Amino acid sequence: QVQLVESGGGLVQAGGSLGLSCAASGTFFSISAMGWFRQTPGKQRELVAEITSDGKTNYAASLTGRFTISRDNAKNTVFLQMNNLEPEDTAVYSCYAIAQSRGNFSPRVRYWGQGTQVTVSA
């Protein structure tokens, strides 16, 4: 079982910056990747960014250059730095981790955090 605790959400003015963090805890063998999805009413859920345990990253094309994902493997924590925020970035941002809970023979499972609200005012 993996528990994910997110922090850093809130209200920010357009053009500003906000940093999110997500720490994984619990009993698990390994975490292959961590990342962020976002969801807002009227818009399809989309992947924001993902980073693997060896540092490879993947971004939504529209967010490349504004958002940066990073990690601290020693602390099992993933970060999302959001710059030049726009009202369209308003959404619930959910952290996830792909992990094996037991060992190399256990399946890789996606675990989710509770989500944190990010609101960008015009």
Order of alpha helices (4+ residues) and beta strands (2+ residues): beta-beta-beta-beta-beta-beta-beta-beta-beta-beta-beta
